[in-house]
Amino acid sequence: MKNADTAKYYKILSDEFPAWLNEYIQTKELQTQKYISTTCGPIYTNLFDIKYFYSSLDHSIAVALIVWHFTHDKKQTLAGLFHDISTPAFKHCVDFLNGDYMTQESTEDLTVDFIKKSKDVMKLLARDGIDISEIDNYHIYPIADNDTPKLSADRLEYSLANALFAYDMLSLDEIAEIYNDIEIQKNESGEIELGFKTKALARKFVQVTSKMSVIYRDDRTRFTMQFIADVLKALHAEGVITIEQLYDAKEADIIKIIESSKFKDQWAAWRKAKKVNVSKTAPQKVYFVHHPAKVRYIDPLCGGERMSKICKIAKNAIDKNLAYKMDNYVYLDFEL
């Protein structure tokens, strides 16, 4: 993948790139997000084969474009753009550091603070007659965000982007076909939600996202995210890394600090590793990870009905995904 593919991808999400959005994108707080990978760490290790750096800013812009495409509402679009403004280096690894590996929402509480402290963002909002309460919580807009397993702009975006840029499961043409089949529908509770018009494309989306859902919490991923979290936590306890650095510095700069720390050998071993070791019992004298993680899955609407209700193949894909066990002790051959 090349950077040009991001522009092509954006064009699929919204044929029009709203010019008014650019001033918001250029604010310092959002620009910081361009140095954070959406993968939460896997891009830095040979445990995964991820070659394309798709940033947290790329994701935020894409979510905004999806919301704009379906609503043409400036406030909802900005809520989508700002939803990850408080994302730190290594994204959800910091949720693991905070012990929040099941909901992975601990950093979201800072969204309003990050917007409030930005003079540039607040000036733009005042100019446009928008109150901060209208854009600081994208959960209030069901097209932007909703509860699992519903389909929202955020959930749709990271699914399409990961399938394209991280795991090579969909091409740009396939993404265009899937995306152009989506419309706003009413769900079983009478709420608006993104849904598919065509059962075959909805089924394909479920199959792809169900496979990625397992990747998001498989043994390699849980080990990677908790390992990074524990290294950061230890270095913070020693005063080597500050919490402020996690929000202000580039991931590349944090990595340089780690590579010069007492954990440099463990970090190098993790980066070179091509597989993790697993055990049903606690291994001795090695660092290991043994806990579950957040289950991300999507059961989208098709014609106003859940795919799990109207398609056996989709239901089987979702059931197989949800049945994935996370009870292994996962480790590499080193201690922390």
N, C-alpha and C positions, 0 to 999 in steps of 0.2 A: 504494500500500500504506500501511496505517496500523499503529500499534503494536498495535492490537487483533488484527491478523492474525498477529502473532507468538504471541499467546496461543492463537489458534485452531489454529495450526500445532503448537504444543506439545501441544495436546489430541489431535491426530491421532497424534502420536508415542507418547504414553502417556496413556491415559484417567485414570490416577492420577498426580498430581504428589506424589512422596513427601515428606512434611513434613520428614523428617530431613535432606533435602538442603539445605534453606534456610539452615541455620547455616553450612554450608560455602560456599555461594554468597555469603553476606554478608561473608566474610573480605576484608580489604583487598587481598590479592594478586589475588583473582579479580575484585573490583570494578574494579580498574584496567583489566581487559580490556573493560569496557563502552565505553571511549572509543577502541577500535581497530576499524577496519572490516575485515571479512573479505575485502574486494576487493583488498587490498594496493596501493591507490592509485588504480585506475581510477574510483572514485566521485568523485574530485576533478577530473576533466577531462572536457571535452566530446567527447573521443575516444570516450567510452562514454555510454550513456543509462541511468545507474543513479541512481535517485531515493531509494531506501530504504536507510537506514543500518542494516545488520544487523551487530551487533558480534561480536567474538571471544568475549565472554561469552555472547551469544545462542547461538552455535555450540556452545560447551562445554556449556551446559545442555542443548541439544538432543541432543548426542551422549550425554550421561548418561541422558537420558530414553529414547533408543533402546535403550541397553544394559539399562536397568532393565526396559523392556517385554519384552525377549527373555530376560532371565536372572533378574530379581528378586534379583540378587546385589549386596550393598552395596559390596564391594571392587571388583568390575568396574565398577560404576557410578561410583564415585569416581575410578577410573583414567581413565575417559572424561571426567569433569568436569575433571580436572587436566591433561589431556594438552597443553593450550596455555597453561598458567599462566606459562610463560617467554616468551610471545610479545611482541615489542617493537612499537613503533609502526611501522605500514606492513608488519607481518607479514613475509612472505617477501622483501620488498625488502631486508631486512637479510641474508638469505641471499645475495642478489645482491651486497650490499656485501662479504660474506665470501668472494665468489667461488664460492659454492655454488649456482649457478643450475640445476644438473642434478639434484641430489637434494633440495635445499631442506629440509635437516634440521639445519643448523648450530645453530639456536637451541634445538632440542629437548634438547641435551645439558645444558641448565641447569635442566631440570624438577625434578630432585631437589634442587638447591640452593635453588630458589625455595620449595619445600615445606618444606625443613628450616629455612629462616630465618624462616618464618612461625610465630610463637608461637601464634597463634589456631588455625591448621590443625593444628599438632602437638598442641595441647591437645585438640582434638576427636578426633583419631585415637587418642590415649591413652585418652580417655573411652570410645571405642567399641571398644577392644581391637584396633585395626588397626595393623599394622606398616607403616612407610613403604615398605618394599620390596614390599608388596602392592598399592600404588596409584600408585607413581611411574613406572611404565613400562607403558603400555597395550598395548604390543606383545606382552606375555605372554598377553593374552586375545584369541583369534581373533575373537570377536564384536565386540570394540571396535576392533581393528586387525589388518590382515594385509597381505600384499604385493600390489602391483598385478599382475594386474588383478582380484583377488578383491574381493568385496563385504564391507565391514565397516561398523560403525556410523558411524565417522568419514567414510568415503568416501560412504556413503549420505546422511549429513546434509548435507555441503556440496553434494552434487549436488542434493538436493531444495530446499535453501534458495536456492541460486543460481538454480535454475530458476524459483522462485517470486518471490524478492525482487530479484534482480539483472537477470535476462535475460528475464523474463516469458514463459517457455516452458511453464509448467505452472500450473494453477489449484489452489486448495486442494482442490477436489473431485477433481481428477486425482491430486494427491499422496496423498489418502486412499485412492483406488482402488489406486494402485501400492503404497503402504505396507502396506495390509491384505492384500496378496497375498504378502507376504514371510514366510518362516519359517526356522527353523534346519534346514539340510540337511547331508549329508556330501558332501564334494567328492571328486575323483578320487584324492586322497592319503589319504582316510579321515579328514580333519580336518573339524571343524564349521565351517560358513560360512553366512552369510545367503544365501538363494536364493529364487527365485520359484516359485509353484505354476502360474502361467498363462503360457503362451508369448507370447500377444499383449501382455500387460503387460510382460513381460521385454523384448520387442522394442521397445516404446515407450520404456522406460527406456534401453535401449542407444542408440536413435536420438537421444534428447535429450542424454544424457551425452556421446555422441561429438561432437555439435555444440559443446557447452560445452568439451570437451577442447581443441578447436582455439582457442577464444576464450582459454583459459588461457595459450596460448603464441603467439598470433598476433603480427603485427608491432606492433600498438598496445600489446599487453600487455608484450612484451619491452622495447620502448622505454620504456614508463612505469616499469616496475620497475627497470630499470638506471639510468634518469635520476634517479629518486628516490634510489637507492642511491648514485650518484656525487655528488649534491648533499649528501647526509648525510655521506658520506666526506670531502668537501672541507671542510665546515663543522666536522666533528670534528677534522680535521688542524689547523685554524686555532684550535681551542679555543672555537668559537662554540656547538657542541653537544657534550655529553658522551654517552658510551655509556649512562651511568646514566639520563640524561633519556629516552632511547629506551625504557627499560623502566618509567620512573616517570611521565612526562608524558603528557598527552592528545595525540592526533594533532593536534587543533586548535591546541594550544599550540606544537607543533613547526612547524606550518605558519606560524604568526605569526612565528616566528623566521626561517624561510626567506624570508618576504615582506618582512622588514626587512634581509635580507642582500644581498650583492653579486649573488646569483642571482635577485633579485626579478623582473627583466624576463624571464628565461628561464622562471621558474616561471609567470608570468602568461601567457606565450605558449603554454606547454604546457597550461595550464588552459583556455585559449580555443580551442585547436586542435580541429578537427573531423575531421581526417585526418592521417596521417603520410605522409611521402615515402619511397619505396623506390627502391633502385638495386641493380644487380648488381655494380657496382664501387664502390670507396670514394669517397664524395663529399668534396669539398675545402672546407676552411674552415668546416665545421659540425660540431657534435657528432653522432655517430652511434653506433648499437648494431649489433653484428654477431656474434652467437653464438646457439646454440640454447638451449632451456630444458627443464625437466622435462616429460616426457610423462605426463599423468594420463589414464588410461582405465580402463573397467570392462567386463569380460567375465563377467557374472554367471552363476550356476547357474540352471537351471530343471529341476526334478525331478532334481537331482543331476548334471546334465550342463551343460557350458559352452554358452552360447548360440551362440558362433561355430562350434560343432560340429553344432548341430541346427537352425540357422536361417540361411539364405543372406542374408536381408535384414540380420540383425544382423551377420553376418560382413562384409558389404559396408560397413556403416556404420563398423565398427571399422577395417577396412582403409583406408577413405578417410581416416579420422581419422589413422591412423598414417603415411599417405603425405604428410601436410602438410609442406611444405618450410619450413625456417627459415634459408635461406641469404641472405636479403635484407640489404642494408645499410639500416637504418631511421633516419630523421633528421627533424628540424624545422629551420627556417632560423635557427639561432642557434648560437653557440659557448658552451662552458663555460669 
